[in-house]
Amino acid sequence: MAFGISLFKKEKKETPKIEVPPTPEIPLEKKEEKREEKKPEVEVLLAKIDALRFQYEALNEKISNIEKMVKEIYEIAKASK
């Protein structure tokens, strides 16, 4: 019987271990320099985001006005029947 039971036991398979190379450390001074280099780019992106936000709000206001006009037209059409 011991032979029959051993046929149904699953063999444990070991998963291969992948070694990840260590990330190189960047000195603090270089990090600060990179941050300063990116500052104008970030400011441009923030300005673009603000412009998009303004356009989004303007479009929402226009859509709201159109919805009001459609409701008024609907009420006028409904009343004229």
C-alpha positions in Angstrom: 0.0 0.0 0.0 2.8 2.4 0.7 3.8 2.0 -2.9 0.3 3.0 -4.2 0.1 6.1 -2.0 3.5 7.3 -3.1 2.3 7.4 -6.7 -0.3 10.1 -5.9 2.0 12.4 -3.9 3.0 15.5 -5.7 6.6 16.3 -6.0 7.6 19.7 -4.8 9.2 21.7 -7.5 11.5 24.5 -6.6 11.0 27.8 -8.4 14.2 29.2 -9.8 15.4 32.3 -7.9 16.1 35.3 -10.0 18.8 37.6 -8.8 18.1 41.3 -9.2 21.2 43.5 -9.6 21.5 46.2 -7.0 20.4 49.7 -8.1 23.3 52.2 -8.2 23.1 54.9 -5.6 23.1 58.4 -6.9 24.9 60.9 -4.7 22.7 63.5 -3.0 24.3 66.4 -4.9 23.4 64.9 -8.2 19.9 64.3 -7.1 19.6 68.0 -6.2 21.1 69.0 -9.5 18.6 66.8 -11.4 15.8 68.3 -9.4 16.9 71.8 -10.2 17.1 70.9 -13.9 13.6 69.5 -13.9 12.1 72.5 -12.1 11.3 74.6 -15.3 9.8 71.6 -17.0 7.6 70.9 -14.0 6.5 74.6 -13.9 5.5 74.4 -17.6 3.5 71.2 -16.9 1.8 72.8 -14.0 0.9 75.9 -16.1 -0.5 73.5 -18.8 -2.6 71.7 -16.2 -4.0 75.0 -14.9 -4.9 76.0 -18.5 -6.6 72.6 -19.1 -8.5 73.0 -15.8 -9.7 76.4 -16.8 -10.9 75.1 -20.2 -12.6 72.1 -18.5 -14.5 74.5 -16.2 -15.5 76.7 -19.2 -16.8 73.7 -21.1 -18.8 72.5 -18.1 -20.4 75.9 -17.8 -21.3 75.9 -21.6 -22.7 72.4 -21.3 -24.8 73.5 -18.3 -26.1 76.5 -20.3 -27.0 74.2 -23.2 -28.8 71.8 -20.9 -30.9 74.7 -19.6 -31.7 75.9 -23.1 -32.8 72.4 -24.1 -35.1 72.1 -21.1 -36.6 75.5 -21.9 -37.2 74.5 -25.5 -38.7 71.3 -24.4 -41.1 73.1 -22.0 -42.1 75.5 -24.8 -42.7 72.7 -27.2 -44.7 70.7 -24.6 -46.8 73.8 -23.8 -47.6 74.5 -27.4 -49.3 71.1 -28.0 
